[in-house]
Amino acid sequence: MIPVITIDGTSGTGKGTLSQALAMRLNWHWLDSGAIYRTIAWAALHHDVPVDDPEKLGVMIEAVSFEVGSRAEPGGIATYAYCDGNSLGDAIRSEECSKAASFVAALPVVRRAVFAMQRESRQVPGLVADGRDMGTVVFPDAPLKFFLSASAEERAQRRYNQLQERGEHGSLRAVLEDIQARDQRDRERDISPLKPAEDAVLLDTAGKPIPTVLSEAWLHALRVFPNLADSS
């Protein structure tokens, strides 16, 4: 059985940074599942397909080719995304794409298509999977599951700072309202609602730098995978 560590949680809790750091430390594969939804959202925006139209999105997914994964790069590991053979780079990280991804991710037709791509990421020597239903739906047999949380206000500040660094404009209040709306959509959607797995380790990232959160996660990993001590 190929080992999997899942990291779920609400937007802005540091799932991506933590999962990337763990994958690098373990030398495992990394699944940034949000990048898959963002890539589909980018394609929908690019092809003028309504992000809330399941039928048209289903047709587009069948017609367009997607490739999303991770690869080693100098100094770390990074996600790559291609649509019809074209590299999307940071285009999937825009605020517009982020909002669109929240809508497409709630649709069963999209989640069914993404599920197969997610499951195919389970490869030797192991996988660190970041998302919202990794531990509850995609990899329910994962021996170690995390669920990250932080207040909406703190997550909004983190997101706002990221947008400022990228030169994108917007107000902190608008970012907060968007995060609160997304939280509600994620928790109330009919398919794969956001919630901790029953056996998940709960980590509150509020006010904690990434090295601190990584240390906490690593201690839990050592308890589940004692042989990892050789690589610590």
DRENPA-3360 file (N, C-alpha, C; in nm, 2 decimals, always signed):
BEGIN
1 = MIPVITID = +0.08/-0.12/+0.00/+0.00/+0.00/+0.00/+0.09/+0.12/+0.00 ~ +0.07/+0.21/-0.10/+0.15/+0.34/-0.10/+0.10/+0.43/+0.00 ~ +0.18/+0.48/+0.09/+0.14/+0.57/+0.20/+0.09/+0.71/+0.15 ~ -0.01/+0.76/+0.22/-0.06/+0.89/+0.19/-0.08/+0.97/+0.32 ~ -0.05/+1.10/+0.31/-0.08/+1.19/+0.42/-0.17/+1.30/+0.35 ~ -0.29/+1.32/+0.41/-0.38/+1.41/+0.36/-0.38/+1.54/+0.45 ~ -0.40/+1.65/+0.38/-0.41/+1.78/+0.45/-0.53/+1.86/+0.40 ~ -0.63/+1.86/+0.48/-0.76/+1.93/+0.44/-0.77/+2.06/+0.53;
9 = GTSGTGKG = -0.87/+2.14/+0.49/-0.90/+2.26/+0.57/-0.96/+2.37/+0.48 ~ -0.99/+2.48/+0.55/-1.05/+2.59/+0.47/-0.94/+2.67/+0.40 ~ -0.99/+2.75/+0.31/-0.90/+2.83/+0.23/-0.81/+2.93/+0.32 ~ -0.68/+2.94/+0.29/-0.60/+3.03/+0.36/-0.54/+2.98/+0.49 ~ -0.55/+2.85/+0.52/-0.50/+2.80/+0.65/-0.36/+2.75/+0.64 ~ -0.30/+2.76/+0.52/-0.16/+2.71/+0.50/-0.15/+2.57/+0.45 ~ -0.26/+2.51/+0.40/-0.25/+2.37/+0.35/-0.15/+2.35/+0.24 ~ -0.15/+2.45/+0.15/-0.05/+2.43/+0.03/+0.09/+2.44/+0.08;
17 = TLSQALAM = +0.12/+2.54/+0.16/+0.26/+2.55/+0.21/+0.31/+2.44/+0.29 ~ +0.22/+2.39/+0.38/+0.25/+2.28/+0.47/+0.27/+2.15/+0.39 ~ +0.17/+2.12/+0.30/+0.18/+2.00/+0.22/+0.31/+2.00/+0.13 ~ +0.34/+2.11/+0.07/+0.46/+2.12/-0.01/+0.58/+2.10/+0.07 ~ +0.59/+2.16/+0.20/+0.71/+2.14/+0.28/+0.72/+1.99/+0.33 ~ +0.61/+1.93/+0.36/+0.61/+1.79/+0.40/+0.66/+1.70/+0.28 ~ +0.61/+1.72/+0.17/+0.64/+1.64/+0.05/+0.79/+1.66/+0.02 ~ +0.85/+1.78/+0.03/+0.99/+1.80/+0.01/+1.07/+1.73/+0.12;
25 = RLNWHWLD = +1.03/+1.73/+0.24/+1.10/+1.67/+0.35/+1.10/+1.52/+0.33 ~ +0.99/+1.46/+0.29/+0.98/+1.32/+0.27/+1.03/+1.27/+0.14 ~ +1.05/+1.36/+0.04/+1.08/+1.33/-0.10/+0.97/+1.24/-0.16 ~ +0.84/+1.28/-0.12/+0.72/+1.21/-0.18/+0.66/+1.30/-0.29 ~ +0.56/+1.25/-0.35/+0.49/+1.32/-0.45/+0.39/+1.42/-0.38 ~ +0.36/+1.53/-0.45/+0.27/+1.63/-0.39/+0.15/+1.65/-0.48 ~ +0.03/+1.64/-0.42/-0.09/+1.67/-0.49/-0.16/+1.80/-0.44 ~ -0.15/+1.90/-0.52/-0.22/+2.03/-0.50/-0.35/+2.02/-0.57;
33 = SGAIYRTI = -0.45/+1.96/-0.50/-0.58/+1.94/-0.57/-0.65/+2.07/-0.61 ~ -0.63/+2.18/-0.53/-0.69/+2.30/-0.57/-0.64/+2.35/-0.71 ~ -0.52/+2.32/-0.74/-0.46/+2.36/-0.87/-0.54/+2.29/-0.99 ~ -0.60/+2.17/-0.96/-0.68/+2.11/-1.07/-0.81/+2.18/-1.09 ~ -0.87/+2.22/-0.98/-1.00/+2.30/-0.99/-0.97/+2.44/-1.05 ~ -0.86/+2.50/-1.01/-0.82/+2.63/-1.07/-0.80/+2.62/-1.22 ~ -0.73/+2.51/-1.26/-0.71/+2.49/-1.40/-0.84/+2.47/-1.48 ~ -0.93/+2.40/-1.43/-1.06/+2.39/-1.49/-1.13/+2.52/-1.50;
41 = AWAALHHD = -1.12/+2.59/-1.39/-1.19/+2.73/-1.38/-1.12/+2.82/-1.48 ~ -0.99/+2.81/-1.49/-0.92/+2.90/-1.59/-0.98/+2.86/-1.73 ~ -0.99/+2.74/-1.77/-1.04/+2.69/-1.90/-1.18/+2.74/-1.92 ~ -1.26/+2.74/-1.82/-1.40/+2.79/-1.83/-1.40/+2.94/-1.86 ~ -1.32/+3.01/-1.79/-1.32/+3.16/-1.81/-1.26/+3.19/-1.95 ~ -1.16/+3.11/-1.99/-1.09/+3.13/-2.12/-1.19/+3.10/-2.23 ~ -1.27/+3.00/-2.22/-1.37/+2.96/-2.32/-1.51/+3.01/-2.30 ~ -1.52/+3.11/-2.21/-1.65/+3.17/-2.18/-1.76/+3.07/-2.15;
49 = VPVDDPEK = -1.72/+2.97/-2.07/-1.82/+2.87/-2.02/-1.86/+2.92/-1.88 ~ -1.99/+2.93/-1.85/-2.04/+2.97/-1.72/-1.99/+2.87/-1.61 ~ -1.93/+2.92/-1.51/-1.88/+2.83/-1.40/-1.99/+2.77/-1.32 ~ -2.11/+2.80/-1.34/-2.22/+2.74/-1.26/-2.31/+2.66/-1.35 ~ -2.27/+2.63/-1.47/-2.35/+2.55/-1.57/-2.29/+2.41/-1.58 ~ -2.34/+2.31/-1.51/-2.29/+2.18/-1.51/-2.28/+2.11/-1.65 ~ -2.38/+2.13/-1.73/-2.39/+2.07/-1.86/-2.27/+2.12/-1.95 ~ -2.26/+2.25/-1.96/-2.16/+2.31/-2.04/-2.02/+2.28/-1.99;
57 = LGVMIEAV = -2.00/+2.28/-1.86/-1.87/+2.25/-1.80/-1.83/+2.10/-1.83 ~ -1.93/+2.01/-1.83/-1.91/+1.87/-1.86/-1.86/+1.85/-2.00 ~ -1.92/+1.93/-2.09/-1.88/+1.92/-2.23/-1.74/+1.97/-2.25 ~ -1.71/+2.08/-2.18/-1.58/+2.14/-2.19/-1.47/+2.05/-2.14 ~ -1.50/+1.99/-2.03/-1.40/+1.89/-1.97/-1.37/+1.78/-2.06 ~ -1.47/+1.73/-2.13/-1.45/+1.62/-2.23/-1.37/+1.67/-2.35 ~ -1.38/+1.80/-2.39/-1.32/+1.85/-2.51/-1.18/+1.91/-2.49 ~ -1.15/+1.95/-2.36/-1.02/+2.01/-2.33/-0.93/+1.92/-2.26;
65 = SFEVGSRA = -0.80/+1.92/-2.29/-0.70/+1.84/-2.22/-0.64/+1.91/-2.10 ~ -0.63/+1.84/-1.99/-0.57/+1.90/-1.87/-0.45/+1.82/-1.82 ~ -0.35/+1.88/-1.77/-0.24/+1.81/-1.71/-0.20/+1.89/-1.59 ~ -0.21/+1.84/-1.47/-0.17/+1.91/-1.35/-0.09/+1.81/-1.26 ~ +0.02/+1.85/-1.21/+0.10/+1.76/-1.12/+0.21/+1.84/-1.05 ~ +0.31/+1.77/-1.00/+0.42/+1.84/-0.93/+0.55/+1.79/-0.98 ~ +0.65/+1.87/-0.97/+0.78/+1.82/-1.01/+0.89/+1.89/-0.93 ~ +1.00/+1.82/-0.92/+1.12/+1.88/-0.85/+1.18/+1.99/-0.93;
73 = EPGGIATY = +1.21/+2.10/-0.85/+1.28/+2.22/-0.91/+1.39/+2.26/-0.82 ~ +1.48/+2.34/-0.87/+1.59/+2.38/-0.79/+1.54/+2.45/-0.66 ~ +1.58/+2.39/-0.55/+1.54/+2.44/-0.42/+1.40/+2.39/-0.37 ~ +1.33/+2.30/-0.44/+1.21/+2.25/-0.39/+1.12/+2.18/-0.49 ~ +0.99/+2.19/-0.47/+0.89/+2.12/-0.55/+0.78/+2.22/-0.59 ~ +0.73/+2.21/-0.71/+0.63/+2.30/-0.75/+0.52/+2.23/-0.83 ~ +0.41/+2.30/-0.83/+0.29/+2.25/-0.91/+0.30/+2.31/-1.06 ~ +0.27/+2.22/-1.15/+0.26/+2.27/-1.29/+0.12/+2.24/-1.34;
81 = AYCDGNSL = +0.07/+2.33/-1.43/-0.06/+2.31/-1.49/-0.06/+2.35/-1.64 ~ -0.12/+2.25/-1.72/-0.13/+2.27/-1.86/-0.27/+2.26/-1.90 ~ -0.31/+2.34/-2.00/-0.44/+2.33/-2.06/-0.42/+2.32/-2.21 ~ -0.46/+2.21/-2.28/-0.44/+2.19/-2.42/-0.29/+2.21/-2.46 ~ -0.20/+2.17/-2.37/-0.06/+2.17/-2.39/+0.01/+2.30/-2.36 ~ -0.07/+2.40/-2.32/-0.01/+2.53/-2.29/+0.01/+2.55/-2.14 ~ +0.13/+2.59/-2.10/+0.16/+2.61/-1.96/+0.08/+2.73/-1.90 ~ +0.01/+2.72/-1.79/-0.07/+2.83/-1.74/+0.01/+2.91/-1.63;
89 = GDAIRSEE = +0.12/+2.85/-1.58/+0.20/+2.93/-1.48/+0.11/+2.98/-1.37 ~ +0.14/+3.11/-1.34/+0.07/+3.17/-1.22/-0.07/+3.22/-1.26 ~ -0.12/+3.20/-1.38/-0.25/+3.25/-1.42/-0.36/+3.18/-1.34 ~ -0.34/+3.06/-1.29/-0.44/+2.99/-1.21/-0.44/+3.05/-1.07 ~ -0.35/+3.13/-1.03/-0.34/+3.18/-0.89/-0.41/+3.32/-0.88 ~ -0.47/+3.37/-0.99/-0.53/+3.50/-0.98/-0.66/+3.50/-0.89 ~ -0.70/+3.61/-0.84/-0.82/+3.61/-0.76/-0.95/+3.57/-0.84 ~ -0.95/+3.61/-0.97/-1.07/+3.58/-1.05/-1.07/+3.43/-1.07;
97 = CSKAASFV = -0.96/+3.36/-1.09/-0.96/+3.22/-1.11/-0.99/+3.15/-0.98 ~ -0.95/+3.20/-0.86/-0.97/+3.15/-0.73/-1.12/+3.14/-0.70 ~ -1.19/+3.26/-0.73/-1.33/+3.26/-0.71/-1.41/+3.17/-0.80 ~ -1.37/+3.16/-0.93/-1.43/+3.07/-1.02/-1.41/+2.92/-0.98 ~ -1.30/+2.89/-0.93/-1.27/+2.75/-0.88/-1.36/+2.71/-0.77 ~ -1.40/+2.81/-0.68/-1.49/+2.77/-0.57/-1.62/+2.73/-0.63 ~ -1.67/+2.78/-0.74/-1.80/+2.75/-0.79/-1.79/+2.61/-0.87 ~ -1.69/+2.59/-0.95/-1.68/+2.47/-1.03/-1.65/+2.35/-0.93;
105 = AALPVVRR = -1.59/+2.37/-0.82/-1.55/+2.26/-0.73/-1.68/+2.21/-0.66 ~ -1.79/+2.28/-0.66/-1.91/+2.24/-0.60/-2.00/+2.15/-0.69 ~ -1.96/+2.14/-0.81/-2.04/+2.07/-0.91/-2.00/+1.92/-0.92 ~ -2.10/+1.83/-0.91/-2.07/+1.69/-0.92/-2.00/+1.65/-1.05 ~ -2.03/+1.71/-1.16/-1.97/+1.67/-1.29/-1.82/+1.70/-1.29 ~ -1.79/+1.81/-1.22/-1.64/+1.84/-1.21/-1.57/+1.75/-1.11 ~ -1.63/+1.73/-1.00/-1.57/+1.65/-0.89/-1.55/+1.51/-0.94 ~ -1.64/+1.46/-1.02/-1.62/+1.32/-1.07/-1.50/+1.31/-1.17;
113 = AVFAMQRE = -1.48/+1.41/-1.25/-1.37/+1.42/-1.34/-1.24/+1.43/-1.27 ~ -1.24/+1.52/-1.16/-1.12/+1.54/-1.09/-1.08/+1.43/-1.00 ~ -1.18/+1.35/-0.95/-1.15/+1.24/-0.86/-1.05/+1.14/-0.92 ~ -1.07/+1.11/-1.05/-0.98/+1.01/-1.11/-0.84/+1.07/-1.12 ~ -0.83/+1.20/-1.15/-0.69/+1.26/-1.16/-0.63/+1.26/-1.02 ~ -0.70/+1.28/-0.92/-0.65/+1.28/-0.78/-0.60/+1.14/-0.74 ~ -0.68/+1.04/-0.77/-0.64/+0.91/-0.73/-0.52/+0.86/-0.80 ~ -0.50/+0.90/-0.93/-0.38/+0.86/-1.01/-0.25/+0.92/-0.95;
121 = SRQVPGLV = -0.26/+1.02/-0.86/-0.14/+1.08/-0.80/-0.08/+0.99/-0.69 ~ -0.15/+0.89/-0.65/-0.09/+0.80/-0.55/+0.02/+0.71/-0.61 ~ +0.14/+0.75/-0.60/+0.25/+0.68/-0.66/+0.36/+0.66/-0.55 ~ +0.45/+0.56/-0.58/+0.56/+0.54/-0.49/+0.66/+0.65/-0.50 ~ +0.73/+0.69/-0.39/+0.73/+0.62/-0.26/+0.61/+0.66/-0.16 ~ +0.54/+0.77/-0.20/+0.43/+0.82/-0.11/+0.37/+0.95/-0.17 ~ +0.26/+0.99/-0.11/+0.19/+1.11/-0.15/+0.15/+1.20/-0.04 ~ +0.17/+1.33/-0.05/+0.11/+1.43/+0.04/+0.00/+1.50/-0.04;
129 = ADGRDMGT = -0.12/+1.48/+0.00/-0.24/+1.54/-0.07/-0.30/+1.65/+0.00 ~ -0.32/+1.77/-0.07/-0.37/+1.89/-0.01/-0.51/+1.92/-0.08 ~ -0.61/+1.94/+0.00/-0.74/+1.98/-0.05/-0.84/+2.00/+0.05 ~ -0.97/+1.96/+0.02/-1.08/+1.98/+0.11/-1.15/+1.85/+0.15 ~ -1.13/+1.75/+0.06/-1.20/+1.62/+0.09/-1.10/+1.51/+0.07 ~ -0.97/+1.54/+0.08/-0.87/+1.43/+0.06/-0.88/+1.32/+0.16 ~ -0.90/+1.35/+0.29/-0.91/+1.25/+0.40/-1.05/+1.19/+0.41 ~ -1.15/+1.26/+0.36/-1.29/+1.21/+0.38/-1.34/+1.13/+0.25;
137 = VVFPDAPL = -1.29/+1.17/+0.13/-1.35/+1.11/+0.01/-1.24/+1.05/-0.08 ~ -1.14/+1.12/-0.11/-1.04/+1.08/-0.21/-0.95/+0.97/-0.15 ~ -0.90/+0.99/-0.03/-0.81/+0.89/+0.03/-0.85/+0.86/+0.17 ~ -0.97/+0.80/+0.18/-1.02/+0.77/+0.32/-0.94/+0.67/+0.40 ~ -0.85/+0.59/+0.32/-0.77/+0.49/+0.39/-0.63/+0.55/+0.43 ~ -0.61/+0.68/+0.41/-0.48/+0.74/+0.44/-0.45/+0.71/+0.59 ~ -0.33/+0.67/+0.63/-0.30/+0.64/+0.77/-0.28/+0.77/+0.85 ~ -0.26/+0.88/+0.78/-0.24/+1.01/+0.86/-0.32/+1.12/+0.79;
145 = KFFLSASA = -0.41/+1.18/+0.86/-0.49/+1.29/+0.80/-0.48/+1.41/+0.89 ~ -0.47/+1.53/+0.83/-0.47/+1.66/+0.90/-0.58/+1.74/+0.86 ~ -0.63/+1.82/+0.95/-0.74/+1.92/+0.91/-0.69/+2.05/+0.97 ~ -0.66/+2.15/+0.89/-0.61/+2.28/+0.93/-0.72/+2.38/+0.95 ~ -0.71/+2.47/+1.05/-0.81/+2.58/+1.07/-0.74/+2.70/+1.11 ~ -0.81/+2.82/+1.10/-0.77/+2.95/+1.14/-0.90/+3.04/+1.13 ~ -0.90/+3.15/+1.20/-1.02/+3.24/+1.19/-1.03/+3.30/+1.05 ~ -1.15/+3.33/+1.01/-1.17/+3.39/+0.87/-1.09/+3.52/+0.86;
153 = EERAQRRY = -1.08/+3.60/+0.97/-1.02/+3.72/+0.97/-0.87/+3.71/+0.94 ~ -0.80/+3.61/+1.01/-0.66/+3.59/+0.98/-0.64/+3.54/+0.84 ~ -0.72/+3.45/+0.80/-0.70/+3.39/+0.66/-0.72/+3.50/+0.56 ~ -0.81/+3.60/+0.58/-0.84/+3.71/+0.49/-0.71/+3.80/+0.48 ~ -0.65/+3.82/+0.60/-0.53/+3.90/+0.60/-0.42/+3.84/+0.52 ~ -0.40/+3.71/+0.54/-0.30/+3.63/+0.46/-0.32/+3.65/+0.31 ~ -0.45/+3.63/+0.27/-0.48/+3.63/+0.13/-0.46/+3.77/+0.08 ~ -0.50/+3.87/+0.15/-0.49/+4.01/+0.11/-0.34/+4.05/+0.09;
161 = NQLQERGE = -0.26/+4.00/+0.18/-0.11/+4.02/+0.17/-0.05/+3.96/+0.05 ~ -0.10/+3.84/+0.01/-0.05/+3.77/-0.11/-0.09/+3.85/-0.23 ~ -0.22/+3.90/-0.23/-0.26/+3.98/-0.35/-0.18/+4.11/-0.36 ~ -0.15/+4.17/-0.25/-0.07/+4.29/-0.26/+0.07/+4.26/-0.31 ~ +0.13/+4.15/-0.27/+0.26/+4.11/-0.32/+0.26/+4.09/-0.47 ~ +0.15/+4.04/-0.52/+0.14/+4.01/-0.67/+0.10/+4.14/-0.75 ~ +0.07/+4.25/-0.68/+0.03/+4.37/-0.74/-0.12/+4.37/-0.78 ~ -0.20/+4.28/-0.72/-0.34/+4.28/-0.75/-0.41/+4.37/-0.65;
169 = HGSLRAVL = -0.51/+4.44/-0.70/-0.58/+4.54/-0.61/-0.71/+4.48/-0.55 ~ -0.75/+4.53/-0.44/-0.87/+4.48/-0.37/-0.87/+4.53/-0.23 ~ -0.99/+4.52/-0.16/-0.99/+4.56/-0.02/-0.99/+4.44/+0.07 ~ -0.94/+4.46/+0.19/-0.94/+4.35/+0.29/-1.08/+4.30/+0.32 ~ -1.17/+4.39/+0.33/-1.31/+4.36/+0.35/-1.37/+4.27/+0.25 ~ -1.34/+4.30/+0.12/-1.39/+4.22/+0.01/-1.33/+4.08/+0.02 ~ -1.20/+4.07/+0.05/-1.14/+3.94/+0.06/-1.20/+3.86/+0.17 ~ -1.23/+3.92/+0.29/-1.29/+3.85/+0.40/-1.43/+3.80/+0.36;
177 = EDIQARDQ = -1.51/+3.88/+0.30/-1.64/+3.84/+0.26/-1.64/+3.73/+0.16 ~ -1.54/+3.73/+0.07/-1.52/+3.62/-0.03/-1.49/+3.49/+0.04 ~ -1.40/+3.50/+0.14/-1.36/+3.38/+0.22/-1.48/+3.32/+0.30 ~ -1.55/+3.41/+0.36/-1.67/+3.36/+0.44/-1.77/+3.30/+0.34 ~ -1.79/+3.35/+0.23/-1.89/+3.30/+0.13/-1.84/+3.16/+0.08 ~ -1.71/+3.15/+0.06/-1.65/+3.03/+0.01/-1.66/+2.92/+0.12 ~ -1.63/+2.96/+0.24/-1.64/+2.86/+0.35/-1.78/+2.80/+0.35 ~ -1.88/+2.89/+0.34/-2.02/+2.84/+0.34/-2.05/+2.75/+0.23;
185 = RDRERDIS = -2.01/+2.79/+0.11/-2.03/+2.70/-0.01/-1.96/+2.56/+0.01 ~ -1.84/+2.56/+0.07/-1.77/+2.44/+0.09/-1.84/+2.35/+0.19 ~ -1.89/+2.41/+0.29/-1.95/+2.33/+0.40/-2.09/+2.28/+0.37 ~ -2.16/+2.36/+0.28/-2.30/+2.32/+0.25/-2.33/+2.26/+0.12 ~ -2.22/+2.23/+0.04/-2.24/+2.17/-0.09/-2.29/+2.03/-0.07 ~ -2.36/+1.98/-0.17/-2.42/+1.84/-0.16/-2.32/+1.73/-0.17 ~ -2.22/+1.75/-0.25/-2.12/+1.65/-0.27/-1.99/+1.69/-0.20 ~ -1.93/+1.60/-0.12/-1.80/+1.61/-0.06/-1.80/+1.74/+0.02;
193 = PLKPAEDA = -1.89/+1.77/+0.11/-1.88/+1.89/+0.19/-1.76/+1.90/+0.28 ~ -1.71/+2.02/+0.30/-1.59/+2.03/+0.38/-1.61/+2.00/+0.53 ~ -1.54/+1.90/+0.58/-1.55/+1.87/+0.72/-1.42/+1.78/+0.75 ~ -1.38/+1.78/+0.88/-1.27/+1.69/+0.92/-1.31/+1.55/+0.91 ~ -1.21/+1.46/+0.87/-1.23/+1.32/+0.88/-1.24/+1.28/+1.02 ~ -1.31/+1.18/+1.06/-1.33/+1.14/+1.20/-1.20/+1.11/+1.27 ~ -1.10/+1.06/+1.19/-0.97/+1.03/+1.25/-0.86/+1.14/+1.22 ~ -0.90/+1.26/+1.18/-0.81/+1.36/+1.14/-0.74/+1.43/+1.26;
201 = VLLDTAGK = -0.62/+1.47/+1.25/-0.55/+1.54/+1.35/-0.58/+1.69/+1.32 ~ -0.64/+1.76/+1.42/-0.68/+1.90/+1.40/-0.56/+1.99/+1.44 ~ -0.52/+2.08/+1.35/-0.41/+2.18/+1.37/-0.47/+2.32/+1.35 ~ -0.46/+2.40/+1.45/-0.50/+2.54/+1.44/-0.37/+2.62/+1.40 ~ -0.37/+2.68/+1.28/-0.25/+2.75/+1.23/-0.25/+2.90/+1.27 ~ -0.35/+2.95/+1.34/-0.36/+3.09/+1.37/-0.24/+3.14/+1.45 ~ -0.17/+3.24/+1.40/-0.06/+3.30/+1.46/+0.07/+3.22/+1.47 ~ +0.07/+3.11/+1.39/+0.19/+3.02/+1.39/+0.26/+3.03/+1.26;
209 = PIPTVLSE = +0.40/+3.05/+1.26/+0.47/+3.04/+1.14/+0.48/+2.90/+1.08 ~ +0.50/+2.89/+0.95/+0.50/+2.76/+0.89/+0.60/+2.66/+0.95 ~ +0.72/+2.70/+0.99/+0.81/+2.60/+1.06/+0.75/+2.54/+1.18 ~ +0.68/+2.62/+1.26/+0.61/+2.56/+1.38/+0.51/+2.46/+1.34 ~ +0.42/+2.49/+1.24/+0.32/+2.40/+1.20/+0.38/+2.27/+1.14 ~ +0.49/+2.29/+1.06/+0.56/+2.18/+1.00/+0.62/+2.09/+1.11 ~ +0.67/+2.14/+1.22/+0.73/+2.06/+1.33/+0.62/+1.98/+1.40 ~ +0.50/+2.04/+1.42/+0.39/+1.97/+1.48/+0.34/+1.85/+1.39;
217 = AWLHALRV = +0.33/+1.88/+1.26/+0.29/+1.78/+1.17/+0.39/+1.67/+1.16 ~ +0.52/+1.70/+1.16/+0.63/+1.60/+1.15/+0.62/+1.51/+1.27 ~ +0.60/+1.56/+1.39/+0.59/+1.48/+1.51/+0.48/+1.37/+1.50 ~ +0.36/+1.42/+1.44/+0.25/+1.32/+1.42/+0.29/+1.22/+1.31 ~ +0.36/+1.26/+1.21/+0.41/+1.17/+1.10/+0.50/+1.06/+1.16 ~ +0.59/+1.10/+1.25/+0.68/+1.01/+1.31/+0.61/+0.90/+1.39 ~ +0.50/+0.94/+1.45/+0.42/+0.84/+1.53/+0.36/+0.74/+1.44 ~ +0.31/+0.78/+1.33/+0.24/+0.69/+1.23/+0.34/+0.62/+1.15;
225 = FPNLADSS = +0.45/+0.68/+1.11/+0.55/+0.62/+1.02/+0.68/+0.62/+1.10 ~ +0.71/+0.54/+1.19/+0.83/+0.54/+1.27/+0.96/+0.54/+1.19 ~ +0.95/+0.47/+1.07/+1.07/+0.46/+0.99/+1.12/+0.60/+0.93 ~ +1.03/+0.70/+0.94/+1.07/+0.83/+0.89/+1.18/+0.89/+0.97 ~ +1.20/+0.84/+1.09/+1.30/+0.90/+1.18/+1.44/+0.90/+1.11 ~ +1.46/+0.80/+1.02/+1.58/+0.79/+0.95/+1.61/+0.90/+0.85 ~ +1.50/+0.97/+0.81/+1.51/+1.08/+0.72/+1.49/+1.22/+0.78 ~ +1.48/+1.22/+0.91/+1.46/+1.35/+0.98/+1.59/+1.42/+1.01;
% end
